[in-house]
Each structure stands twice: as structure tokens, then as C-alpha cells.
Amino acid sequence: MLAIPWDKLQSLELDLVPEFKRIFDKVGVTAANALPGNVPFSFNKTDPNSLEYIREHAAELVRKNILPNSQEAIRQLINRSFTEGIPPAKVARMIKPHIGLLPAHEVAVDKYYKRLLADGKSEAAADKLRQRYANRLLNYRANNIARTESINASAMGQVECWQQSIADGSLDPHEWERVWIADETERTCAICQALARGPGAPLTPRDAPYPGTSISHPTAHPSCRCVEGLREKEVVEAKPSETMVDITGTPSGEFLSEANSVINGMPGKVLNDLEKSGYRFKVGERLTDINPHLRGYRPRGWPKGMTWDNADGCFSYPQKAISVAEQVKIVGGEFTKSPRIKYVVSHETGHAIDEVYKLSSSPEFIKAYNQDTAKFSGRDKGRFGYFLQAGSTGPEETAAEGFTSLLGHSGHSDFTSMFSNVCDIIKKAIS
């Protein structure tokens, strides 16, 4: 290994004190902004947690090509830098005698020496320049070690602080996560930029890596300047289609996607009120698979010979169920895909909404219904005959269709305008 005249080394030009202050301040500010006021939080360069980490882990980055007993010596020096307040630049100079050049640097120095000789330099002159070049490279390595190990100690001391806060119950790991903080400058490497822009890492276990990486805490590499902070976890509410839908059999993904898109697009108030009332969406390939008790029966008002297999949806108040089927039986006995999935989901939900909000049975609704239908022409009565059925059936179907129309899935493009008073009542109820 190249002999280095340690007694002639020049002082490091890089003063790391401002950089260390920036790092510590940045972590402190980030943590203060993120944590609740009652969480004990200490960010001190002489924190005993940092010192404990130093005693156990310092100098792990210099295992390759180091002088005998280097790890223990560096461990003690980093420890002293914290306990005695020794500036990092001075620590770097103190570390130098305990390390050697990296293999790549040794090769670079050797090539440089040979090139000098080839260029006609004397051995004495070439050796002097070689020593100077080696000193610069050794300065670089000592600087890296001092900076990296000190930041490692501070980072892990802060992690220990978080763990203690979790242990005493003042910091909830279910509500907070670790976040990587990097300067958005040209000096920041692609690895750290990706960590800073990516998802956070859990607080427990303490060394859980950031998603998609094997990196748990700063530093990510030698001379890494990054730090960690805390932020509240984003609350991602489950979609209604994930909590309110029961699937029977093996309907296609296309069908499920279409049905779920309608459900997830409904007003939050509507879905919350349906869920509170105990309603569930039930989807499957065929209606009688979803509701076996309907097999062989005829729907209300349907012609003879038709059964629930010919239907692609239904609403059941006793069962609190909104059922939608992917397939429907057509004339000839064959099953085919229903062409009106969005309509069925909306209309059958409309019946549930009618029951939850007591719409069609209210005096206000009946008055609005009568006002709307009173202006119908003979042609209008023909077009909207299904909604003019006697008794409670007409208003019930109108309420369901009104909700469907407000979602944009009615088969009548002018339903909202033709039943304007009714739709105003429905809109008020679901808003």
C-alpha cells in the first residue's frame, strides 16, 4: 500500500460545520411541523441515542481496505466528535491515519505515477506528485467517512427517539410514517431523488425499508446529505365497491368494473345512508343465482311466461339488497349479456333511496308528481306510461327513475325536465 507522510498532510478545505447545522436544523423543523405538540422530541447532536448508535455502528462503511484496528479507532473518533463538539473537518483529519486508499484510487494513483514517468518526469518528481495526488484522494475519503458516519449517527439517534415515543404511546405508528428528505438540487443523486418523491416508510418495524428499495434510513450512500422526517399518513378511504358489494359466482371483470364505476360515482351521502340502513349491492352472473328464492317466479306486472331469469336487476326491501346481474334470459331461452348495466345499478339503487328517504310516500312528493304528470300530453302519457301505473307503483318507479336520471343513466333523455318537480325533491334529498 502507498506510504503516506501523515505529518505533512494539509488541512481539509471543506468546512462541514455549516452543512451539519443545515442538516440538523432541517430535520428538527420537519419533525416539529409533523409531530403533535405532546410528543417528546429531541434533536441534539449530543443526544445519548446518537452516541449509542456511534458506539455500535460507526465505521461500517470503511470495512474494505483499512488499516489494522481502524474500525474501533474511527468509532471512538466519531464518538468524541459528538461528546466534545469536535468539528467534522477536524474529525476527518483525525480519521486519515486510520484508513487507506480505496482500491480504485490506488489504481488511479499508480496510473498517474506511470504516466508521469512516461512523460519524462524524474522518479523523485513523479513520486512527489504521486504523493500529492494520493493525499487529495485520501482527503476525499476521510471527508466522506466523517460526514457519512456523523449523519448516520444523527439519523439513527432520531429513529431511536421516534421508537421511544411509540413505546410510551405519544406517537401512533398507524397515523405517522417516515419520509425521506433530499435537496432538490443538481447535487442530489437519482437514488435520493426517487426516495424523496416516492412513498413513505412505516415507523414499525424500525428498520423497515422504503417501498421498492432495500434502504431503511439515511445515509443511502457515502456523503449522502439526506435526512428523514415524519408526516401524517394519508387516509385512503375504501371505495364503496370494496366495502358494500357482494359477488356471487364468477361474473366478468368488465361487468364488475362497469357496475363499480356507477356505485363509486354516487353521492357520498347516498352511499353512507344506504350503508347505515344496512343495504348491500349484490352482483353476479344471473339474477336467480344471486337470489335463488326468485327462481321460477314472475316479476310484478310482467306478462305470463316471464320469470326473474328474464330480469337483470331487482330491489328487495326485506333483504336490504340491490341486485344486478350480468346476464339476462332472452326469448328462445338463451342467456346473453345485459346491455344496460349502468341503468340497472342506478334504477335499483333508486328504489333503495326511495325507501331510505321515504320519498314517493311523502305528501310533498305526491304533490310534485301530480303537478308534473298533469301537464302530460297524450303522447307523453304513452312514452312515460310505466311511471303512471296505478297506486303506489307509479310514484315508486318515478322516484327510482328520477335518481337514475340525475346520475345520467336514464333511458329517457328528457326525464329530468318532464318530472322537474319530482327531481328537485330527489336532488334535495341526496345532496
C-alpha positions in Angstrom: 0.0 0.0 0.0 1.2 3.5 -0.8 3.0 5.1 2.2 1.5 8.5 3.2 3.5 11.2 5.0 0.8 11.9 7.6 2.8 14.6 9.2 2.8 16.7 6.1 -0.9 16.5 5.2 -2.6 19.8 4.7 -5.9 20.8 6.5 -9.1 19.9 4.7 -10.5 22.8 2.8 -14.1 21.8 3.2 -15.7 23.1 6.4 -18.6 20.8 7.2 -19.9 22.7 10.3 -22.5 24.8 8.3 -23.6 21.7 6.4 -24.1 19.8 9.6 -26.1 22.6 11.1 -28.3 22.8 8.0 -28.9 19.0 8.2 -29.8 19.1 11.8 -32.0 22.2 11.5 -33.8 20.7 8.6 -34.7 17.6 10.4 -35.7 19.5 13.5 -38.0 21.8 11.6 -39.6 19.0 9.6 -40.2 16.9 12.8 -41.6 19.9 14.7 -44.0 20.6 11.9 -45.1 17.0 11.7 -45.4 15.8 15.3 -48.2 16.6 17.7 -47.2 19.0 20.4 -47.3 16.4 23.1 -44.7 14.1 21.5 -41.3 14.3 23.2 -38.9 15.2 20.5 -35.2 16.0 21.0 -32.8 16.8 18.2 -29.4 17.3 19.7 -26.0 16.4 18.3 -25.1 15.0 21.7 -28.3 13.0 22.1 -27.4 9.8 24.1 -29.3 7.7 21.5 -27.0 9.0 18.8 -23.9 8.2 20.9 -25.2 4.7 21.5 -25.5 4.2 17.7 -22.0 5.5 17.2 -20.5 3.1 19.7 -22.3 0.2 17.9 -22.3 1.0 14.2 -19.7 3.7 13.3 -17.1 2.9 10.7 -19.1 0.1 9.0 -18.6 1.9 5.6 -14.8 1.5 5.8 -14.5 -2.2 6.2 -12.7 -2.6 2.9 -9.0 -1.7 2.6 -8.5 -0.2 6.0 -5.5 -0.3 8.4 -5.5 -2.6 11.4 -7.9 -1.6 14.2 -9.4 1.2 12.0 -13.0 0.5 12.8 -12.6 0.8 16.5 -10.4 3.9 16.1 -13.0 5.6 13.8 -15.8 4.6 16.2 -14.0 6.4 19.1 -13.3 9.5 17.0 -16.9 9.9 15.8 -18.0 9.4 19.4 -15.6 12.1 20.5 -16.9 14.5 17.8 -20.3 14.3 19.5 -19.3 14.4 23.1 -16.5 17.0 22.8 -18.1 19.0 19.9 -15.1 18.4 17.6 -15.8 20.0 14.1 -16.3 17.4 11.3 -13.4 18.9 9.3 -11.1 18.2 12.2 -12.6 14.7 12.7 -11.8 14.0 9.0 -8.2 14.9 9.5 -8.0 12.7 12.6 -9.6 9.8 10.7 -7.0 9.8 7.9 -4.2 7.9 9.7 -6.7 5.0 10.2 -7.7 4.4 6.6 -6.1 3.6 3.3 -6.9 4.4 -0.3 -9.8 2.7 -1.9 -8.7 0.0 -4.5 -9.9 2.2 -7.4 -7.9 5.1 -6.0 -4.8 3.1 -5.7 -5.1 2.1 -9.3 -5.6 5.7 -10.3 -2.5 6.8 -8.3 -0.4 4.1 -9.9 -1.5 5.0 -13.4 -0.8 8.6 -12.7 2.7 7.8 -11.5 3.4 5.7 -14.6 2.1 8.5 -16.9 4.4 11.0 -15.2 7.4 8.7 -15.8 6.4 8.2 -19.4 6.2 11.9 -19.8 9.8 12.3 -18.8 9.5 13.2 -15.1 12.3 12.0 -12.8 11.4 9.4 -10.2 11.8 11.9 -7.4 9.5 14.5 -9.1 6.9 11.8 -10.1 6.9 10.4 -6.6 6.3 13.8 -5.1 3.3 14.4 -7.4 2.1 10.9 -6.8 2.1 11.6 -3.0 0.2 14.9 -3.5 -2.4 13.2 -5.7 -2.8 10.3 -3.1 -3.2 12.9 -0.4 -6.1 14.6 -2.2 -7.8 11.2 -2.7 -7.3 10.3 0.9 -8.7 13.7 2.0 -11.8 12.9 -0.1 -12.2 9.5 1.6 -11.6 10.9 5.1 -14.1 13.6 4.4 -16.7 11.1 3.2 -16.3 8.9 6.3 -16.5 11.8 8.7 -19.6 13.2 7.1 -21.4 9.9 6.4 -20.8 8.4 9.8 -21.9 11.5 11.7 -25.1 11.8 9.7 -25.7 8.1 10.2 -25.4 8.6 13.9 -27.8 11.5 14.0 -30.3 9.8 11.7 -30.3 6.6 13.9 -30.5 8.6 17.1 -33.6 10.3 15.7 -35.1 6.9 14.8 -34.5 5.8 18.4 -36.3 8.9 19.6 -39.3 8.0 17.5 -39.2 4.4 18.8 -39.2 5.6 22.4 -42.2 7.9 21.6 -44.0 5.0 20.1 -43.2 2.9 23.2 -44.6 5.4 25.6 -47.8 5.9 23.5 -47.2 9.5 22.4 -46.6 8.7 18.7 -49.0 6.4 16.8 -47.3 4.4 14.1 -50.6 3.9 12.4 -51.0 7.6 11.9 -47.5 8.6 11.0 -44.8 7.5 8.6 -41.2 8.2 7.8 -40.4 10.4 4.8 -37.1 10.9 3.0 -36.0 14.5 2.7 -33.5 15.5 0.0 -32.4 18.8 -1.5 -33.9 19.3 -5.0 -30.6 20.4 -6.5 -28.2 19.2 -9.2 -26.0 17.7 -6.5 -28.8 15.3 -5.4 -28.4 11.8 -6.9 -31.1 9.9 -8.7 -31.4 7.4 -5.8 -32.2 10.0 -3.2 -34.5 12.0 -5.6 -36.5 8.8 -6.1 -36.7 8.1 -2.4 -37.8 11.7 -1.7 -40.5 11.6 -4.3 -41.6 8.1 -3.5 -44.0 6.7 -0.8 -43.1 6.9 2.9 -41.9 4.1 5.0 -43.6 2.7 8.2 -42.3 3.5 11.6 -42.5 -0.1 12.7 -40.5 -2.2 12.5 -37.9 0.5 13.0 -35.7 -0.6 10.0 -38.5 -1.3 7.5 -37.1 -0.3 4.1 -38.7 2.3 1.8 -41.1 0.6 -0.6 -39.3 -0.9 -3.6 -35.9 -0.4 -2.1 -33.5 -2.0 0.4 -32.8 1.3 2.1 -34.2 1.9 5.6 -32.7 5.2 6.7 -30.1 7.8 5.6 -27.5 7.6 4.5 -28.2 5.9 1.2 -24.5 6.1 0.1 -21.3 7.8 1.2 -21.5 11.5 1.5 -25.3 11.3 1.4 -26.8 14.6 2.8 -30.3 13.4 3.2 -32.4 13.2 6.4 -35.7 11.7 7.5 -38.8 13.4 8.8 -42.3 12.4 9.8 -45.6 13.1 8.1 -49.2 12.1 8.8 -50.3 9.1 6.7 -52.8 9.9 4.0 -56.1 8.4 4.9 -57.3 6.5 1.9 -60.9 5.6 2.3 -62.0 2.3 0.9 -64.2 2.6 -2.2 -67.9 1.7 -1.7 -67.4 -1.0 -4.3 -64.8 -2.6 -1.9 -67.0 -2.5 1.2 -70.6 -2.6 0.0 -70.6 -5.2 -2.8 -71.1 -8.9 -2.5 -70.2 -11.0 -5.5 -71.9 -14.3 -6.4 -70.3 -16.7 -8.8 -67.7 -15.6 -11.3 -69.0 -12.5 -13.3 -66.6 -11.0 -15.7 -64.1 -8.3 -14.8 -65.7 -6.0 -17.4 -69.1 -6.3 -15.8 -67.7 -5.7 -12.3 -65.8 -2.7 -13.5 -68.9 -1.2 -15.1 -71.1 -1.8 -12.1 -68.5 -0.5 -9.6 -67.9 2.7 -11.6 -71.6 3.6 -11.2 -71.6 2.7 -7.5 -68.4 4.7 -6.8 -69.8 7.6 -8.7 -72.8 8.0 -6.5 -73.0 10.9 -4.0 -71.2 10.1 -0.7 -74.3 11.0 1.3 -76.3 8.4 -0.6 -73.8 5.6 -0.1 -73.3 6.5 3.6 -77.1 6.5 4.2 -77.5 3.2 2.3 -74.8 1.6 4.4 -76.2 2.9 7.6 -79.6 1.4 6.7 -78.0 -2.0 6.1 -78.2 -2.1 2.3 -75.8 -4.2 0.2 -75.1 -4.4 -3.5 -75.3 -8.0 -4.8 -73.8 -8.7 -8.2 -73.4 -12.0 -10.2 -73.9 -13.7 -13.5 -77.6 -14.3 -13.2 -80.3 -12.8 -11.0 -81.6 -16.2 -9.8 -78.0 -17.2 -8.9 -77.8 -14.1 -6.6 -81.4 -14.7 -5.3 -82.2 -18.4 -5.6 -85.6 -17.9 -3.9 -86.7 -16.0 -7.0 -86.2 -18.9 -9.4 -89.4 -19.8 -11.3 -91.4 -16.7 -10.2 -92.7 -13.9 -12.3 -91.9 -10.2 -11.5 -94.7 -7.9 -10.6 -96.6 -6.6 -13.6 -94.7 -8.8 -16.1 -96.5 -10.9 -18.8 -97.1 -14.6 -18.3 -94.2 -16.9 -19.2 -91.6 -14.4 -18.0 -89.6 -15.1 -14.9 -86.8 -13.5 -12.9 -84.3 -15.1 -15.2 -85.6 -12.5 -17.8 -84.6 -9.7 -15.4 -81.2 -8.2 -14.9 -81.8 -6.5 -11.6 -84.2 -6.1 -8.6 -84.6 -4.4 -5.3 -85.5 -6.2 -2.1 -86.5 -4.1 1.0 -86.8 -7.2 3.3 -83.3 -8.3 2.4 -81.9 -4.8 2.1 -80.4 -5.9 -1.3 -79.8 -4.1 -4.6 -79.2 -7.0 -7.1 -77.6 -6.6 -10.5 -77.0 -9.5 -13.0 -74.5 -9.6 -15.8 -76.7 -11.9 -17.9 -80.4 -11.9 -18.8 -82.5 -14.6 -20.5 -84.0 -13.6 -23.8 -86.7 -15.1 -26.0 -85.6 -18.5 -27.0 -84.2 -19.4 -23.6 -80.6 -18.3 -24.1 -78.7 -16.0 -21.7 -76.9 -13.0 -23.0 -75.1 -10.1 -21.5 -77.3 -7.3 -20.3 -76.8 -4.1 -22.4 -78.0 -1.8 -19.6 -75.8 -2.5 -16.6 -75.3 1.2 -15.6 -79.1 1.8 -15.9 -80.0 -1.2 -13.7 -77.5 -0.3 -11.0 -78.8 3.2 -10.9 -82.5 2.4 -11.1 -82.5 -0.4 -8.4 -80.5 1.9 -6.2 -83.1 4.5 -6.8 -85.7 2.1 -5.2 -83.5 1.8 -2.2 -83.1 5.6 -1.9 -86.8 5.9 -2.2 -87.2 3.6 0.8 -84.4 5.2 2.9 -85.6 8.8 2.4 -89.3 7.9 2.3 -89.7 9.9 -1.0 -92.6 8.5 -3.0 -94.9 8.1 0.0 -94.4 11.7 1.2 -97.2 14.3 0.6 -94.6 16.7 -0.9 -93.5 14.1 -3.5 -97.1 13.1 -4.4 -97.9 16.8 -4.9 -94.9 17.2 -7.2 -95.7 14.0 -9.0 -99.3 15.2 -9.7 -98.0 18.6 -10.9 -95.6 17.0 -13.3 -98.0 14.4 -14.8 -100.9 16.9 -15.0 -99.2 18.7 -17.9 -98.5 15.5 -19.9 -100.0 15.3 -23.4 -101.4 12.1 -24.8 -98.1 11.3 -26.4 -96.2 12.0 -23.1 -98.6 9.6 -21.3 -97.7 6.9 -23.9 -93.9 7.5 -23.5 -94.0 7.6 -19.7 -96.7 5.1 -19.2 -94.6 2.8 -17.0 -94.3 5.7 -14.5 -98.1 6.3 -14.5 -99.1 3.0 -13.1 -101.9 3.0 -10.6 -101.5 3.1 -6.8 -98.1 3.4 -5.3 -96.3 1.7 -8.2 -96.2 4.8 -10.4 -94.6 7.2 -7.8 -92.2 4.4 -6.7 -90.9 3.8 -10.2 -90.8 7.6 -10.8 -88.6 8.1 -7.7 -86.3 5.3 -8.8 -86.0 6.7 -12.4 -85.6 10.3 -11.1 -82.5 9.2 -9.2 -81.3 7.3 -12.3 -81.8 10.4 -14.4 -79.8 12.6 -12.0 -76.9 10.2 -12.4 -77.2 10.5 -16.1 -78.3 6.9 -16.8 -82.0 7.2 -17.6 -83.3 5.7 -20.8 -85.3 9.0 -21.2 -83.1 11.9 -22.0 -85.8 14.4 -21.0 -86.9 12.6 -17.8 -85.5 15.4 -15.6 -87.3 18.1 -17.4 -90.6 16.2 -17.7 -90.5 15.3 -14.0 -88.8 18.6 -12.9 -90.7 19.0 -9.6 -90.1 15.3 -8.6 -86.4 15.5 -9.5 -86.0 18.7 -7.4 -87.2 16.8 -4.4 -84.9 13.9 -5.1 -81.9 16.2 -5.6 -82.6 17.9 -2.3 -82.7 14.6 -0.5 -79.5 13.2 -1.8 -77.4 16.4 -1.5 
